[in-house]
Amino acid sequence: MKLWGGRFTKPTNQLVEEFNASITFDQELVEEDIQGSLAHVEMLGKCDILSKEEVKQIISGLKRILQRVRQGEVKFSIENEDIHMNIEKLLIDEIGAIGGKLHTGRSRNDQVALDLHLYVRKQTVALIQLLIQLQEVLFLQAEKHIDTILPGYTHLQRAQPVRLAHHLLAYASMFERDIERLIDSYKRVNTCPLGAGAIAGTTFPIDRDFVAEQLGFERIYDNSMDAVSDRDYLIEFLSICSLIMTHLSRLSEELILWSSEEFAYIELDDAFCTGSSMMPQKKNPDIPELIRGKAGRVCGHLLALFMTLKALPLTYNKDMQEDKEGVFDTVKTCTSSVQLMSEVLKTMKVKPKRMKQNVEQGFANATDLADYLVKKGIPFRRAHEMVGKMVLYCIERGKYLLDCDLAELQSFAPQIEADIFIKLDPTFVVEARKSRGGTAKAQVEKTLAEKKARLLDYTNWLTEKTVQEIETIEI
């Protein structure tokens, strides 16, 4: 007998049972479902809707069920459709008909909304913690390679030399914004929907603020229809995760390129690579490649939820059952990708000599030669043309700008003097970028210090938050 089956005269078709059920995936919410139920029944007792003895029995029964779940002794049933009805049926089996009173004053509509808010809140905190750890690895590598110089690229062509620390801190800036987005979204996640009922609230004299306080929520939904139908916070969370994965994918692409024989800027640790079943010489950067590939998967989950929600009228519709699998998979994919990237970066070996060689065997200092001529009074467009001709001259002769003698350079621009050989040296070129946010050492060190300070702010934000969302229920 279904817990909702009073008005039905036929059993549910078996294909419908399987198609309709969500327990195969929403059992992921078992801890959150019981956590919410414990707070709900406490409130029912406080408001004299249930007796103290009833509350005591229900709480005891829920905790015994949770203990059995944690010990792997519970088998969930498709016939009971979802995690909410499975827990309720288990409770009735555990303590008798009184277990059916747990559902007083609530609906599965506001119950599932609560579970998802609790879940995303917990995962938001966990993801911020992982991003902080990734930032710390980036900072360590940046400090270690503050004086390592490599070519910076535009259009995947060598452009201008930069410090490796400067390059790594560009990614630190991306992940910094991701942390800030998660922190900003937290206040919308940390809103309690329970008490909205199925659509219009409940006739029971419940205390929604008490439940919110018990569960560590900062506020409650002020409209019952919005409470049960809102999935904006899921869209926002998936959007942030999509950005995180996009940033990880861009970094992965660079690691893949840099670890190739053509670049040979880094070597990835053996523990994070695999070999070929046919070619014994191969060392494949599988982890960065997988992260790059999984980025599309996470972005796909975001688009899928957008398409699910785009034409839904108020309030709850069964379509919303499709909101969970993408979220669960996104959490698993995104968290493991951030963790693995931290390990890959921590263990990679940088090859400064190879990077320096590529800086010197190129024309990454051409812009500095043009700037040099501008400072001699030549209009930039004219200087640009003159240097372009010098570069062509060098290419045709298989040499670089610093391979030319003074007379060769002066044949294109008589204004050039002997100090040009100092000003075209890669170290000087890098150090000349003293503008705010540039690649000069002082600017890189300043940026690093500022980022460390902000990272401390993010860590402090975590410690100031209630720990309820990351604590397990005591039994």
FILOFI-129536 format. One record per residue (C-alpha): x, y, z; residue in one letter. Coordinates in steps of 0.001 Angstrom, whole numbers. Each point is the difference from the previous one (the first is absolute). Layout:
REM FILOFI-129536
R       X       Y       Z rest
R       X       Y       Z    A
...
This chain:
REM FILOFI-129536
R       X       Y       Z rest
R       0       0       0    M
R    1423    3361   -1062    K
R     241    2654    2690    L
R   -1981    2192   -2394    W
R   -2259   -2749   -1406    G
R   -3316     674    1716    G
R   -1824    1271   -3083    R
R    1410   -2572   -2434    F
R   -1727   -3226   -1015    T
R    2818   -1659   -1956    K
R    3605    -768     812    P
R    2623    1999   -1827    T
R    1205   -1498   -3269    N
R    3440   -1568     457    Q
R    1525    2060   -2807    L
R   -1413    3129    1625    V
R    1489   -1102    3341    E
R    3449    -136   -1548    E
R    -390    3116   -2138    F
R   -1523    2067    2799    N
R    2342    -993    2821    A
R    2973    2175     954    S
R    1336   -2077    2887    I
R    2804   -1398   -2173    T
R    1652    3407     117    F
R   -1670    2163    2662    D
R    1119   -2389    2744    Q
R    3041    2291    -144    E
R   -2154    2332    2132    L
R    -617   -2479    2821    V
R    1992    1930    2625    E
R   -1587    3306    -986    E
R   -3479   -1554     -11    D
R     385   -1354    3513    I
R    1659    3208    1201    Q
R   -2967    2009   -1263    G
R   -2487   -2468    1476    S
R    1637     214    3412    L
R    -343    3791      14    A
R   -3576    -224   -1295    H
R   -1154   -2402    2707    V
R    1706    2096    2684    E
R   -2063    2935   -1233    M
R   -3214   -2056     -13    L
R     619    -773    3656    G
R     854    3600     890    K
R   -3251    1173   -1600    C
R   -2029   -2722    1819    D
R   -1013   -1563   -3305    I
R    1566   -3267    1204    L
R     390   -1167    3591    S
R    3396    -221    1673    K
R    -233   -3785     -12    E
R    -791     -66   -3716    E
R    2929    2285    -732    V
R    2300   -2168    2090    K
R   -1062   -3184   -1805    Q
R     352    1541   -3458    I
R    3433    1482     727    I
R    1221   -3280    1447    S
R   -1325   -1889   -3002    G
R    1594    2374   -2509    L
R    3376    -286    1679    K
R    -179   -3785      16    R
R    -799      56   -3720    I
R    2944    2321    -642    L
R    2293   -2324    1920    Q
R   -1145   -2927   -2126    R
R     484    2066   -3168    V
R    3568     861    1001    R
R     694   -3649     696    Q
R   -1293    -972   -3439    G
R   -2922   -2003    1372    E
R   -2837    1865   -1763    V
R   -1280    -944   -3430    K
R   -2103    2709   -1581    F
R   -3062    -923   -2035    S
R   -1083    1224   -3448    I
R   -3600    -618    1072    E
R     432    2811    2546    N
R    1171    2272   -2802    E
R    2347    2475    1675    D
R    2192     541    3039    I
R   -2758    1816    1903    H
R   -2564   -2795    -248    M
R    2629   -2678     542    N
R    1038    1613    3282    I
R   -3616     465    1067    E
R    -833   -3644    -795    K
R    3100   -1158    1889    L
R   -1063    2148    2941    L
R   -3521   -1471      35    I
R    1497   -3485    -115    D
R    2339     983    2841    E
R   -2421    1650    2457    I
R   -3475    -743   -1346    G
R   -2801    2220   -1291    A
R    1240    2950    2035    I
R    2793     335   -2567    G
R   -2609    1292   -2436    G
R    -343    3119    2146    K
R    3445    1157   -1097    L
R   -1499    1370   -3198    H
R   -2425    2271    1866    T
R     145    3569   -1310    G
R    2325    -650   -2921    R
R       2   -1313   -3566    S
R    2554   -1832   -2067    R
R     150    3246   -1989    N
R    1484    2067    2822    D
R    1826   -3042    1382    Q
R    2036    -593   -3173    V
R     675    3730    -273    A
R    1394     -63    3530    L
R    2164   -3053    -693    D
R    1509    1644   -3074    L
R     705    3243    1849    H
R    1766   -1949    2753    L
R    1953   -2023   -2561    Y
R    1121    2936   -2138    V
R     902    1997    3109    R
R    2261   -2813    1188    K
R    1558    -419   -3442    Q
R     549    3756    -351    T
R    2067      -2    3182    V
R    1921   -3106   -1090    A
R     749    1458   -3438    L
R    1263    3267    1476    I
R    2341   -1984    2230    Q
R    1366   -1917   -2991    L
R     479    3190   -2033    L
R    1907    1540    2908    I
R    2328   -3018     -28    Q
R     477     388   -3750    L
R     858    3666     495    Q
R    2600    -915    2595    E
R    1688   -2351   -2479    V
R       8    2704   -2678    L
R    1549    2434    2467    F
R    2725   -2476     966    L
R     936    -581   -3636    Q
R    -116    3744    -699    A
R    2385     715    2884    E
R    2320   -2758   -1130    K
R     107    1301   -3581    H
R     -97    3739     517    I
R    3162     343   -2114    D
R    -859   -2632   -2619    T
R    -694    1653   -3356    I
R   -1916   -1545   -2874    L
R   -1654    1267   -3169    P
R   -3489    1369     428    G
R   -2302    -877   -2871    Y
R   -2776    1599   -2006    T
R   -1626   -2014   -2812    H
R    2304   -2800    1244    L
R    2904    1987   -1460    Q
R    2860    1279    2133    R
R    -892    3535     982    A
R    1911    1480    2954    Q
R    2049   -1539    2811    P
R   -1644    -302    3406    V
R     854   -1470    3369    R
R   -1397   -3469     577    L
R   -1327    1313    3301    A
R   -1935    2658   -1907    H
R   -1475   -2673   -2275    H
R   -1062   -2202    2924    L
R   -1523    2932    1856    L
R   -2255     649   -2984    A
R   -1665   -3323     800    Y
R      -7     891    3680    A
R   -2059    3055    -972    S
R   -2520   -2224   -1781    M
R    -411   -2319    2979    F
R    -161    3012    2316    E
R   -3044    1227   -1904    R
R   -1498   -3494     246    D
R     365      73    3785    I
R   -1606    3443     128    E
R   -2919   -1226   -2116    R
R    -565   -2954    2325    L
R     115    2265    3050    I
R   -2444    2407   -1590    D
R   -2378   -2808   -1007    S
R      74   -1446    3520    Y
R   -2596    2446    1318    K
R   -2492   -1174   -2609    R
R     772   -3642     677    V
R    -315     614    3744    N
R   -3745     705    -187    T
R   -2493   -2421    1580    C
R   -3020   -1153   -2043    P
R   -1504   -2407    2547    L
R   -3482     995    1135    G
R   -1122    1012   -3473    A
R   -1966   -3238    -243    G
R   -1039   -1192   -3424    A
R    -672    3502   -1357    I
R   -1880    2290    2382    A
R    1369    -622    3488    G
R   -1747   -2064    2694    T
R   -2953     306    2359    T
R    2101   -1262    2926    F
R    1469    2643    2372    P
R    3622    -737    -959    I
R    3046    2105     815    D
R    2078     326   -3181    R
R    2568    2244    1650    D
R     713   -2638    2645    F
R     703   -2630   -2677    V
R    2236    2434   -1898    A
R    1940     767    3169    E
R     361   -3685     863    Q
R    1471    -682   -3438    L
R    2279    3045     -62    G
R   -1860    1922   -2713    F
R     344    3782    -115    E
R   -3526     637   -1304    R
R   -3172   -1623   -1326    I
R   -1853     290   -3293    Y
R   -2679    2668     311    D
R   -2281   -1572   -2634    N
R   -1132   -3615     185    S
R    -413    -338   -3773    M
R    3514    1264    -642    D
R    1386   -2223    2756    A
R   -1091   -3269   -1614    V
R     719     971   -3613    S
R    3251    1965     326    D
R    3028   -1677   -1550    R
R    1922    3204    -692    D
R    2583    -931    2606    Y
R     646   -3279   -1863    L
R     423    1870   -3284    I
R    2380    2377    1747    E
R    1971   -2835    1571    F
R     274   -1878   -3306    L
R    1014    3223   -1720    S
R    2811     589    2486    I
R    1116   -3619    -325    C
R     -30     386   -3790    S
R    2303    3008     328    L
R    2278   -1907    2376    I
R     203   -2882   -2468    M
R     633    2420   -2868    T
R    2895    1538    1925    H
R    1346   -3449     842    L
R    -359    -987   -3644    S
R    2005    3007   -1192    R
R    2734    -784    2510    L
R    -108   -3664   -1030    S
R     493     967   -3638    E
R    3158    1915     901    E
R    1343   -2896    2049    L
R    -673   -2339   -2922    I
R    1824    2288   -2421    L
R    2844     758    2401    W
R     617   -3701     700    S
R     291    -850   -3709    S
R    3431    -492   -1570    E
R    -638    3031   -2200    E
R    -226    2272    3054    F
R    1723   -2058    2716    A
R    -581    2732    2590    Y
R   -1136   -2413    2713    I
R    -106   -3672     839    E
R   -3051   -1402    1736    L
R     504   -2490    2787    D
R    -297   -3665    -988    D
R   -2768    -479    2562    A
R   -2285    2235   -2070    F
R     783   -1357   -3463    C
R    -551   -3257   -1861    T
R    1732   -1869   -2800    G
R   -1019   -1409   -3347    S
R    -991   -3637    -457    S
R    1911     -30   -3295    M
R    2687    2713     127    M
R    2412    -582    2888    P
R    1516    3480    -136    Q
R   -3277    1815     711    K
R    -763    1960    3159    K
R   -3498    1395    -370    N
R   -1363    2957    2050    P
R   -3267   -1814     658    D
R   -1133    1938    3075    I
R     139    3446   -1669    P
R   -1638   -1521   -3080    E
R   -2813   -1499    2069    L
R    -560    3272    1848    I
R    -141    1774   -3358    R
R   -2523   -2542   -1233    G
R   -2162      60    3121    K
R    -414    3775    -271    A
R   -2451    -546   -2852    G
R   -1943   -2476    2100    R
R    -502    2499    2837    V
R    -975    2787   -2407    C
R   -2494   -2457   -1496    G
R   -1665    -503    3380    H
R    -461    3768     284    L
R   -1667     204   -3405    L
R   -2168   -3033     772    A
R   -1402    1621    3146    L
R    -627    3253   -1868    F
R   -2011   -1949   -2587    M
R   -1923   -1862    2716    T
R   -1054    3196    1753    L
R    -555    2331   -2935    K
R   -3712    -762    -586    A
R   -1213   -1195    3404    L
R   -3022    1771    1481    P
R    -248     481    3753    L
R     450   -1940    2128    T
R    1477   -3478     334    Y
R     -45   -2232   -3089    N
R    1363   -3529    -317    K
R    2504    1315   -2549    D
R    1931    1364    2992    M
R    1002   -3537     912    Q
R    2534     441   -2812    E
R    1857    2650    2014    D
R    1920   -2447    2191    K
R    2110   -2375   -2095    E
R    1775    2859   -1758    G
R     706    1719    3317    V
R    1329   -3187    1622    F
R    2227    -761   -2983    D
R    1213    3602    -133    T
R    1022    -109    3652    V
R    1880   -3271    -472    K
R    1667    1173   -3213    T
R     903    3498    1128    C
R    1330    -929    3434    T
R    2151   -2855   -1300    S
R    1333    2221   -2805    S
R    1035    2757    2420    V
R    1635   -2547    2324    Q
R    1931   -1652   -2811    L
R    1142    3291   -1507    M
R    1488     947    3370    S
R    2010   -3224      25    E
R    1074     318   -3639    V
R    1290    3540     553    L
R    1658    -874    3280    K
R    2016   -2851   -1499    T
R     841    1327   -3478    M
R    3638     762    -873    K
R     694    3316   -1683    V
R    2826     309   -2546    K
R    1252    3608     270    P
R    2872    -502   -2462    K
R   -2328   -1131   -2752    R
R   -2317    2929     665    M
R    2921    2430    -107    K
R    1245   -1567   -3235    Q
R   -3341     637   -1668    N
R     -24    3578    1242    V
R    3446     631   -1479    E
R    -689   -1840   -3264    Q
R   -2825    2202   -1123    G
R   -1136    3561    -453    F
R   -1804     536    3280    A
R    2098    3143     531    N
R   -1155    1656   -3241    A
R   -2582    2183    1747    T
R    2723    1313    2302    D
R    2074    1020   -3002    L
R   -3001    1881   -1388    A
R    -554    1676    3388    D
R    3694     897      73    Y
R    -359    1811   -3325    L
R   -3146    1794    1161    V
R    1980    1367    2936    K
R    2467    1314   -2573    K
R   -2816    2080   -1497    G
R   -1187   -2304   -2795    I
R   -3802    -396    -319    P
R   -1092   -3470    1113    F
R   -1443   -1033   -3377    R
R    3283     905   -1717    R
R    1986   -1796    2716    A
R   -2247   -3041    -396    H
R     752    -116   -3731    E
R    3735     394     505    M
R     176   -2823    2539    V
R   -2161   -2203   -2235    G
R    2581     401   -2737    K
R    2795    -847    2444    M
R   -1849   -3185     991    V
R    -439    -981   -3652    L
R    3725     656    -570    Y
R     855   -2317    2881    C
R   -2414   -2750   -1083    I
R    1500     -50   -3478    E
R    3477    -435    1510    R
R    -934   -2484    2734    G
R     853    2312    2887    K
R   -1641    2020    2772    Y
R      92    3674     950    L
R    2727    -454    2609    L
R    2111   -1883   -2568    D
R     260    3171   -2093    C
R    2872    2412     545    D
R    -564    3695     584    L
R     697     945   -3614    A
R   -2663   -2412   -1276    E
R   -2616    1443    2318    L
R     996    3583    -803    Q
R    -425    -716   -3709    S
R   -3736    -146     744    F
R     -69    2676    2706    A
R    2999    2303     485    P
R   -1446    1084    3361    Q
R     943   -3346    1555    I
R    2935     146    2412    E
R    2156   -2599    1765    A
R   -2324    -148    3029    D
R   -2497   -1885   -2148    I
R    1698   -3314     775    F
R    -748     446    3697    I
R   -3580    1101    -639    K
R    -735   -2989   -2232    L
R    1293   -2532    2520    D
R   -2974   -2146    1170    P
R     586     750    3687    T
R       0    3726    -703    F
R   -3056    -330   -2240    V
R   -1962   -1740    2752    V
R    1171    2393    2684    E
R    -956    3016   -2122    A
R   -3727    -859     434    R
R    -379    1912    3257    K
R   -3556    1168    -612    S
R   -2621   -1188    2492    R
R    -768   -3643    -668    G
R    3064    -389   -2225    G
R    2606   -2745     -23    T
R    2824    1928    1704    A
R    1184   -1765    3136    K
R   -1204    2678    2423    A
R   -3464     -32   -1577    Q
R    -228   -3797      51    V
R    1068     -89    3651    E
R   -2545    2688     840    K
R   -2777   -1898   -1772    T
R     973   -3224    1756    L
R     -94    1696    3404    A
R   -3427    1475    -728    E
R   -1347   -3355   -1113    K
R    1311   -1673    3148    K
R   -1786    2608    2101    A
R   -3251    -573   -1866    R
R     398   -3749     383    L
R     248     518    3753    L
R   -3249    1979    -175    D
R   -1696   -2931   -1752    Y
R    1333   -2417    2608    T
R   -1297    2262    2774    N
R   -3384     139   -1728    W
R    -190   -3787     172    L
R     816    -108    3694    T
R   -2607    2671     747    E
R   -2762   -2020   -1657    K
R   -2041   -2452    2002    T
R    1599   -3450     -66    V
R   -3409   -1651     -18    Q
R      65    -515   -3750    E
R    3222   -2020     111    I
R    -582   -1907    3222    E
R   -1544   -3442     -17    T
R   -3121    -721    2033    I
R     834   -1466    3390    E
R   -1728   -3274     733    I
